[in-house]
Amino acid sequence: MKKNKILLLIAFLGLTIASCDYAFVVPEEVPDIPSTEDVSFATQVLPIFTAQCASCHKPGGKAPDLTAENAYQSINTTKYINQDNPESSLIYSYAAPDASTHSWKHLSAAQAQYLLVWIEQGAKNN
């Protein structure tokens, strides 16, 4: 009986130790975008929307429509873009990695940085 308890304890400890998983998360590097570099809506911001947002934010889906054809027209309002305080822009703050209230997806730190710099540079359709 004592032998069974010891074997059971050893098996339990072995399984407990084997089930431990240490996932080391490497912090994402946030790009340092020079203020002289223009962030392009078409080549740097729109692909973020296409990859992260357009599956739900599409015609007939949730507003704003972030599909390639309609994204700029949908967000080019003071409701989504605040040029006086870019960090408070709804299109940025809603899915930003740290302060997000979005329930499904969050932008990566790099994606959020590109979006924020684009807004700071005037949110041009370039």
Contacts in CASP RR format, 6 or more apart in sequence:
PFRMAT RR
TARGET T0000
AUTHOR 0000-0000-0000
METHOD contacts of the structure
MODEL  1
MKKNKILLLIAFLGLTIASCDYAFVVPEEVPDIPSTEDVSFATQVLPIFT
AQCASCHKPGGKAPDLTAENAYQSINTTKYINQDNPESSLIYSYAAPDAS
THSWKHLSAAQAQYLLVWIEQGAKNN
28 108 0 8 1.000
28 109 0 8 1.000
28 110 0 8 1.000
29 109 0 8 1.000
29 110 0 8 1.000
30 109 0 8 1.000
30 110 0 8 1.000
30 113 0 8 1.000
31 110 0 8 1.000
31 113 0 8 1.000
31 114 0 8 1.000
33 39 0 8 1.000
33 113 0 8 1.000
33 114 0 8 1.000
33 117 0 8 1.000
38 121 0 8 1.000
38 124 0 8 1.000
38 126 0 8 1.000
39 45 0 8 1.000
39 114 0 8 1.000
39 117 0 8 1.000
39 118 0 8 1.000
39 121 0 8 1.000
40 126 0 8 1.000
41 72 0 8 1.000
41 118 0 8 1.000
41 123 0 8 1.000
41 124 0 8 1.000
41 125 0 8 1.000
41 126 0 8 1.000
42 125 0 8 1.000
42 126 0 8 1.000
44 114 0 8 1.000
44 118 0 8 1.000
45 114 0 8 1.000
45 115 0 8 1.000
45 118 0 8 1.000
46 68 0 8 1.000
46 71 0 8 1.000
46 72 0 8 1.000
48 107 0 8 1.000
48 111 0 8 1.000
48 114 0 8 1.000
48 115 0 8 1.000
49 57 0 8 1.000
49 66 0 8 1.000
49 68 0 8 1.000
49 71 0 8 1.000
50 66 0 8 1.000
50 67 0 8 1.000
50 68 0 8 1.000
52 95 0 8 1.000
52 105 0 8 1.000
52 107 0 8 1.000
52 111 0 8 1.000
53 66 0 8 1.000
53 95 0 8 1.000
53 105 0 8 1.000
54 66 0 8 1.000
54 67 0 8 1.000
54 68 0 8 1.000
54 71 0 8 1.000
56 62 0 8 1.000
56 104 0 8 1.000
57 63 0 8 1.000
57 64 0 8 1.000
57 65 0 8 1.000
57 66 0 8 1.000
57 67 0 8 1.000
58 65 0 8 1.000
58 66 0 8 1.000
58 67 0 8 1.000
59 65 0 8 1.000
59 67 0 8 1.000
59 70 0 8 1.000
63 74 0 8 1.000
64 71 0 8 1.000
64 74 0 8 1.000
64 75 0 8 1.000
64 80 0 8 1.000
64 91 0 8 1.000
65 71 0 8 1.000
65 74 0 8 1.000
66 74 0 8 1.000
66 75 0 8 1.000
72 125 0 8 1.000
74 80 0 8 1.000
75 81 0 8 1.000
75 91 0 8 1.000
76 123 0 8 1.000
76 125 0 8 1.000
79 90 0 8 1.000
80 89 0 8 1.000
80 90 0 8 1.000
80 91 0 8 1.000
81 89 0 8 1.000
81 90 0 8 1.000
81 91 0 8 1.000
81 119 0 8 1.000
81 123 0 8 1.000
82 88 0 8 1.000
82 89 0 8 1.000
82 90 0 8 1.000
82 119 0 8 1.000
83 119 0 8 1.000
83 122 0 8 1.000
83 123 0 8 1.000
86 92 0 8 1.000
86 116 0 8 1.000
86 119 0 8 1.000
86 120 0 8 1.000
87 93 0 8 1.000
87 116 0 8 1.000
89 119 0 8 1.000
91 115 0 8 1.000
91 119 0 8 1.000
92 112 0 8 1.000
92 115 0 8 1.000
92 116 0 8 1.000
92 119 0 8 1.000
93 99 0 8 1.000
93 100 0 8 1.000
93 101 0 8 1.000
94 100 0 8 1.000
94 101 0 8 1.000
94 102 0 8 1.000
95 102 0 8 1.000
95 105 0 8 1.000
95 106 0 8 1.000
95 107 0 8 1.000
95 112 0 8 1.000
96 106 0 8 1.000
96 107 0 8 1.000
96 112 0 8 1.000
97 106 0 8 1.000
97 107 0 8 1.000
97 108 0 8 1.000
97 109 0 8 1.000
97 112 0 8 1.000
100 106 0 8 1.000
100 107 0 8 1.000
107 115 0 8 1.000
118 124 0 8 1.000
END
